[in-house]
Amino acid sequence: MIWRLGIGVLALMLNALILPRILCDPPAHRLWSGDRDAQVALADTVARYVQASPDPIYYHTGLLRFDGQSAVAIDQMALLGLGQVVTRHPELAERYLPAMHAAADHLADRRQLTYAAHAYGSSGLVRLDPGEGHAYLGYHALGLGMLRRIEPQMPHAALHDRLIRDLSRRLFASSTGLIETYPGELWPPDVSAVAGAIGLHASATGAQRPAALDRWAERFVRCSVHADSGMLRQRVYACGQGKPRGSGTALAAYFLSFSNPELSLRLHQSLAQGAERSLLGFSALREHPVGFSGRGDVDSGPVIAGVSIGATGFGLGAARVAGDRGLFVRLHRTTRLFGVSMPHGGERGFAVGGALGNALLLAMLTAEEIP
């Protein structure tokens, strides 16, 4: 009897260890291969969120910066994710262009940038005065760039051109490779979005990629990449000063895939080699490299046992653009298990995260591998 009990306990343990992996792996492999049905199930969820919001602000918490930034992130990531799906499956353009237009209209609506207008006196959609950075506009320009890649004659083409022209002048003139997001605030992940937007604009319009992006990257790395860990500093207080963080590193690796592939791969390697934490085939990414610590915030989400939701979620995109299938699958196991993937009609989304979480994950899970 004892040996039978032992075998039973062993069987239960093996089921507990193996069954979750078996259940989580097939969707990861389908998404990795660009399976149409797997992408549509996620994309429909995000398209529904965007089209259901005539207001360019999705959340109304009373926290001006959070409400504005989250709205920008939802619309930008919806455009990137839906655009990546349409690029992979052109026959879906008619299905998703209405949602993409709605997201672009939100990004072009100055009401979405009330928080930035409070910081500068006016938002960058209205004007950019000399000496001002407005790096948050990289998110707008990157989202609009994806729509323009799908639809060259999009309604906001003139705004897109103006944003890229103004941001390029600022970025390429910077001796540190950095421009301010808000007065006195230097955030390298935001600057990565600016660079990515410049690269995507060139691709979308058939222009030559600016050679200045390579010279910019050298200055940016010198001031913003932590030499020992290879991870990106989340916020820079002076050139070479600021904590490296996993969430910003992973997000920047995704953004830079549109403009600076080598730097994107370099940032991904820093995560794959120094930030991955695994247990029974489930992986997550550390928010802070060895020698650093800190609590969770709006960028990272909760930090539990050193790993963060932000780094892990954005790490999916970093792994995807780098062609790192193994890390992608291990991170997806964790995301699917703890993000609570839920079917809704013919759609499938993640119960944890709402509009913002689902838009972010759509962009990361459908990211395009660097050639």
C-alpha positions as CSV (number, residue, x, y, z in Angstrom):
1,M,0.0,0.0,0.0
2,I,2.8,2.4,0.8
3,W,4.4,2.1,-2.6
4,R,1.1,2.6,-4.3
5,L,0.6,5.8,-2.2
6,G,4.1,6.9,-3.1
7,I,3.4,6.3,-6.8
8,G,0.2,8.3,-6.5
9,V,1.9,11.2,-4.9
10,L,4.6,11.1,-7.5
11,A,2.0,11.1,-10.3
12,L,0.3,14.1,-8.7
13,M,3.6,16.0,-8.5
14,L,4.5,15.2,-12.1
15,N,1.1,16.4,-13.2
16,A,1.5,19.6,-11.3
17,L,4.9,20.2,-12.8
18,I,4.3,19.1,-16.4
19,L,0.6,19.8,-17.1
20,P,0.8,23.6,-16.9
21,R,3.6,23.5,-19.4
22,I,1.7,21.2,-21.8
23,L,-1.3,23.5,-21.6
24,C,0.7,26.7,-22.1
25,D,3.1,25.7,-24.8
26,P,0.8,25.2,-27.9
27,P,-0.4,28.8,-28.0
28,A,3.2,30.1,-27.6
29,H,4.3,28.1,-30.6
30,R,1.3,29.2,-32.7
31,L,2.0,32.8,-31.9
32,W,5.7,32.4,-32.6
33,S,4.9,31.0,-36.1
34,G,2.4,33.9,-36.8
35,D,-0.6,31.6,-36.8
36,R,-3.5,33.6,-38.2
37,D,-6.2,32.3,-35.8
38,A,-4.0,32.8,-32.7
39,Q,-3.2,36.4,-33.7
40,V,-6.8,37.2,-34.7
41,A,-8.1,36.1,-31.3
42,L,-5.9,38.6,-29.5
43,A,-6.3,41.4,-32.1
44,D,-10.1,41.3,-32.0
45,T,-10.0,41.9,-28.3
46,V,-7.8,45.0,-28.7
47,A,-9.7,46.3,-31.7
48,R,-12.9,46.1,-29.6
49,Y,-11.4,48.0,-26.8
50,V,-10.2,50.8,-29.1
51,Q,-13.4,51.2,-31.1
52,A,-15.5,51.1,-28.0
53,S,-13.8,54.3,-26.7
54,P,-14.9,57.5,-28.5
55,D,-13.0,59.4,-25.8
56,P,-9.2,59.6,-26.3
57,I,-8.8,59.0,-22.6
58,Y,-9.6,55.4,-21.5
59,Y,-9.1,55.7,-17.7
60,H,-10.3,58.4,-15.5
61,T,-8.5,58.0,-12.2
62,G,-7.9,61.7,-11.5
63,L,-4.2,61.2,-12.0
64,L,-3.5,63.4,-15.0
65,R,-0.2,61.9,-16.1
66,F,-1.3,58.3,-15.6
67,D,-4.6,58.7,-17.5
68,G,-2.8,60.5,-20.4
69,Q,0.2,58.2,-20.6
70,S,-2.0,55.0,-20.4
71,A,-4.2,56.3,-23.2
72,V,-1.2,57.0,-25.4
73,A,0.2,53.5,-24.6
74,I,-3.1,51.8,-25.4
75,D,-3.4,53.5,-28.8
76,Q,0.2,53.2,-29.8
77,M,0.5,49.5,-28.9
78,A,-2.9,48.8,-30.5
79,L,-1.5,50.4,-33.8
80,L,1.7,48.5,-33.5
81,G,0.1,45.2,-32.7
82,L,-2.7,45.4,-35.3
83,G,-0.3,46.6,-37.9
84,Q,2.0,43.7,-37.2
85,V,-0.9,41.3,-37.6
86,V,-2.0,43.0,-40.9
87,T,1.6,42.9,-42.2
88,R,1.7,39.2,-41.5
89,H,-1.8,38.6,-42.9
90,P,-2.6,41.4,-45.4
91,E,-6.1,40.0,-46.0
92,L,-7.0,41.3,-42.5
93,A,-6.5,44.9,-43.4
94,E,-10.2,45.6,-43.9
95,R,-10.9,44.0,-40.5
96,Y,-8.5,46.1,-38.5
97,L,-8.1,49.4,-40.3
98,P,-11.2,50.9,-38.6
99,A,-9.7,50.2,-35.2
100,M,-6.3,51.5,-36.4
101,H,-7.9,54.7,-37.6
102,A,-9.7,55.1,-34.3
103,A,-6.4,54.7,-32.4
104,A,-4.6,57.2,-34.7
105,D,-7.4,59.7,-34.3
106,H,-6.9,59.4,-30.5
107,L,-3.2,60.0,-30.8
108,A,-3.8,63.1,-32.9
109,D,-6.3,64.5,-30.4
110,R,-4.6,67.1,-28.3
111,R,-6.9,66.2,-25.4
112,Q,-4.9,63.1,-24.9
113,L,-1.9,65.3,-24.1
114,T,-3.4,67.5,-21.4
115,Y,-0.8,66.1,-19.0
116,A,2.1,67.1,-21.3
117,A,0.6,70.6,-21.9
118,H,0.7,71.1,-18.1
119,A,4.4,70.3,-18.1
120,Y,5.4,72.5,-21.1
121,G,2.6,75.0,-21.4
122,S,1.4,73.4,-24.6
123,S,1.6,69.9,-26.0
124,G,3.9,69.0,-28.8
125,L,0.9,68.4,-31.1
126,V,0.4,72.2,-30.9
127,R,4.0,73.4,-31.0
128,L,7.5,72.5,-30.0
129,D,9.5,75.5,-28.9
130,P,13.3,75.6,-29.3
131,G,15.1,73.8,-26.5
132,E,12.2,71.6,-25.6
133,G,12.4,67.8,-25.9
134,H,8.9,66.3,-25.9
135,A,10.3,62.8,-26.2
136,Y,6.8,61.4,-25.3
137,L,5.9,62.2,-28.9
138,G,8.0,59.2,-30.0
139,Y,5.1,57.0,-28.9
140,H,2.6,59.0,-31.1
141,A,5.0,59.0,-34.1
142,L,5.7,55.3,-33.8
143,G,2.1,54.4,-33.7
144,L,1.2,56.7,-36.6
145,G,4.2,55.2,-38.5
146,M,2.7,51.7,-38.3
147,L,-0.6,52.9,-39.8
148,R,1.3,54.7,-42.5
149,R,3.2,51.5,-43.4
150,I,-0.1,49.8,-43.9
151,E,-1.9,52.8,-45.5
152,P,0.6,55.3,-47.0
153,Q,-2.1,57.9,-47.6
154,M,-3.4,57.9,-44.1
155,P,-5.3,61.0,-42.9
156,H,-2.6,62.0,-40.4
157,A,0.4,61.9,-42.8
158,A,1.2,65.6,-42.5
159,L,1.2,65.4,-38.7
160,H,3.4,62.3,-38.8
161,D,5.9,64.1,-41.1
162,R,6.0,67.1,-38.8
163,L,6.6,65.1,-35.7
164,I,9.5,63.1,-37.3
165,R,11.1,66.3,-38.7
166,D,11.0,68.0,-35.3
167,L,12.0,65.0,-33.2
168,S,14.9,64.1,-35.6
169,R,16.4,67.6,-35.3
170,R,16.4,67.4,-31.6
171,L,17.6,63.8,-31.3
172,F,20.5,64.1,-33.8
173,A,21.7,67.4,-32.3
174,S,22.0,66.0,-28.8
175,S,25.5,65.4,-27.6
176,T,24.3,62.7,-25.2
177,G,21.8,61.0,-27.5
178,L,19.0,62.0,-25.1
179,I,16.2,64.6,-25.2
180,E,13.9,65.4,-22.4
181,T,10.5,63.7,-22.1
182,Y,9.3,66.5,-19.8
183,P,11.3,69.5,-18.4
184,G,14.2,68.1,-16.4
185,E,13.3,64.4,-17.1
186,L,15.4,62.2,-19.3
187,W,13.9,58.7,-19.9
188,P,16.0,56.6,-22.3
189,P,13.1,54.2,-23.1
190,D,11.1,57.2,-24.3
191,V,14.1,58.3,-26.4
192,S,14.2,54.8,-27.9
193,A,10.7,55.3,-29.0
194,V,11.8,58.5,-30.8
195,A,14.6,56.6,-32.6
196,G,12.2,53.7,-33.5
197,A,9.7,56.2,-34.9
198,I,12.4,57.8,-37.1
199,G,13.4,54.4,-38.5
200,L,9.8,53.3,-39.0
201,H,8.9,56.6,-40.8
202,A,11.7,55.9,-43.3
203,S,10.5,52.4,-43.9
204,A,6.9,53.5,-44.2
205,T,7.6,56.3,-46.7
206,G,10.2,54.5,-48.8
207,A,12.9,56.9,-47.6
208,Q,16.5,55.9,-46.9
209,R,17.2,55.1,-43.2
210,P,19.0,58.1,-41.8
211,A,22.7,57.3,-41.2
212,A,22.6,59.7,-38.3
213,L,20.8,56.9,-36.3
214,D,24.1,55.0,-36.1
215,R,26.0,58.0,-34.7
216,W,23.1,58.7,-32.4
217,A,23.3,55.2,-31.0
218,E,26.9,55.6,-30.0
219,R,26.2,58.6,-27.9
220,F,23.0,57.0,-26.5
221,V,24.9,53.9,-25.4
222,R,27.6,55.9,-23.7
223,C,25.2,57.8,-21.5
224,S,22.3,55.4,-21.1
225,V,23.5,51.8,-21.1
226,H,24.9,50.4,-17.8
227,A,28.3,48.9,-18.8
228,D,28.4,46.0,-16.3
229,S,24.9,44.6,-16.9
230,G,24.4,45.9,-20.4
231,M,20.9,47.0,-19.4
232,L,19.3,50.4,-20.1
233,R,19.1,53.0,-17.4
234,Q,15.4,53.8,-16.8
235,R,16.0,57.4,-16.0
236,V,19.2,59.4,-16.5
237,Y,20.1,62.2,-14.2
238,A,23.4,63.0,-15.9
239,C,25.3,61.1,-18.5
240,G,26.1,57.7,-17.1
241,Q,24.0,58.1,-14.0
242,G,20.8,56.2,-13.3
243,K,19.6,52.7,-12.4
244,P,19.4,50.1,-15.1
245,R,16.0,48.4,-15.2
246,G,14.6,45.3,-17.0
247,S,11.3,46.8,-18.0
248,G,12.8,49.8,-19.8
249,T,15.5,47.6,-21.4
250,A,13.0,45.2,-22.8
251,L,10.7,47.9,-24.1
252,A,13.6,49.7,-25.7
253,A,14.8,46.5,-27.4
254,Y,11.4,46.3,-29.1
255,F,11.3,50.0,-30.1
256,L,14.8,49.9,-31.5
257,S,14.1,47.0,-33.7
258,F,12.5,49.6,-36.1
259,S,15.6,51.7,-36.2
260,N,18.8,50.2,-34.7
261,P,18.7,46.4,-35.0
262,E,22.2,45.8,-33.6
263,L,21.4,47.8,-30.4
264,S,18.1,46.1,-30.1
265,L,19.8,42.7,-30.1
266,R,22.4,43.9,-27.7
267,L,19.8,45.0,-25.1
268,H,18.0,41.7,-25.6
269,Q,21.2,39.8,-24.9
270,S,21.6,41.6,-21.6
271,L,18.2,40.4,-20.5
272,A,18.6,36.8,-21.8
273,Q,22.0,36.4,-20.1
274,G,21.6,38.3,-16.9
275,A,17.9,38.9,-16.1
276,E,16.1,35.6,-16.7
277,R,14.9,33.6,-13.7
278,S,13.4,30.2,-14.4
279,L,11.5,27.6,-12.4
280,L,10.2,24.3,-13.9
281,G,10.4,25.8,-17.4
282,F,8.5,29.0,-16.5
283,S,10.6,32.2,-16.8
284,A,10.3,35.8,-15.8
285,L,12.8,38.7,-16.0
286,R,14.4,40.6,-13.2
287,E,13.6,44.3,-12.9
288,H,17.0,45.1,-11.4
289,P,20.4,43.6,-12.2
290,V,22.7,42.3,-9.5
291,G,23.8,45.1,-7.3
292,F,20.6,47.1,-7.7
293,S,17.2,46.9,-6.0
294,G,14.0,48.8,-5.8
295,R,10.2,48.6,-5.5
296,G,7.7,48.3,-8.3
297,D,6.3,51.4,-10.0
298,V,4.0,52.3,-12.9
299,D,6.7,51.2,-15.4
300,S,7.6,47.8,-13.9
301,G,4.3,46.8,-12.3
302,P,4.7,44.7,-9.1
303,V,8.2,43.4,-8.4
304,I,8.0,40.0,-6.7
305,A,11.1,38.1,-5.7
306,G,13.0,40.5,-7.9
307,V,11.1,39.9,-11.2
308,S,8.6,42.2,-12.6
309,I,5.5,42.0,-14.8
310,G,6.8,44.9,-17.0
311,A,10.1,43.3,-17.7
312,T,8.5,39.9,-18.4
313,G,5.8,41.2,-20.6
314,F,8.0,43.5,-22.7
315,G,10.6,40.7,-22.7
316,L,8.2,38.8,-25.0
317,G,8.7,41.5,-27.6
318,A,12.4,41.7,-27.1
319,A,12.7,37.9,-27.5
320,R,10.4,38.0,-30.5
321,V,12.4,40.6,-32.5
322,A,15.7,38.8,-31.5
323,G,14.5,35.4,-32.8
324,D,14.9,33.9,-29.3
325,R,12.2,31.3,-29.5
326,G,13.3,29.5,-26.3
327,L,13.0,32.6,-24.1
328,F,9.8,33.6,-25.8
329,V,8.1,30.3,-25.0
330,R,9.3,30.3,-21.4
331,L,8.1,33.8,-20.8
332,H,4.8,33.1,-22.5
333,R,4.2,30.1,-20.2
334,T,4.4,32.5,-17.3
335,T,2.3,35.2,-19.0
336,R,-0.4,32.8,-19.9
337,L,-0.5,31.2,-16.5
338,F,-0.6,34.4,-14.4
339,G,-2.2,36.8,-17.0
340,V,-5.2,34.4,-17.0
341,S,-5.8,34.0,-20.7
342,M,-9.6,34.0,-21.2
343,P,-11.8,33.3,-24.2
344,H,-14.6,35.7,-24.9
345,G,-16.8,34.7,-27.9
346,G,-14.4,34.2,-30.7
347,E,-11.8,36.5,-29.0
348,R,-9.1,35.7,-26.5
349,G,-7.5,38.2,-24.2
350,F,-5.8,38.4,-20.8
351,A,-8.1,39.0,-17.9
352,V,-5.4,40.8,-16.0
353,G,-4.6,44.2,-17.5
354,G,-7.7,45.4,-19.3
355,A,-7.3,47.5,-22.4
356,L,-3.7,48.5,-21.6
357,G,-2.5,45.1,-20.7
358,N,-4.1,43.5,-23.8
359,A,-2.8,46.2,-26.2
360,L,0.8,45.8,-24.8
361,L,0.7,42.0,-25.1
362,L,-0.7,42.1,-28.6
363,A,2.2,44.3,-29.7
364,M,4.8,42.1,-27.9
365,L,3.4,38.7,-29.0
366,T,3.2,39.7,-32.7
367,A,6.5,41.6,-32.9
368,E,8.4,41.1,-36.1
369,E,11.8,39.3,-36.0
370,I,14.7,41.3,-37.1
371,P,15.8,40.0,-40.5
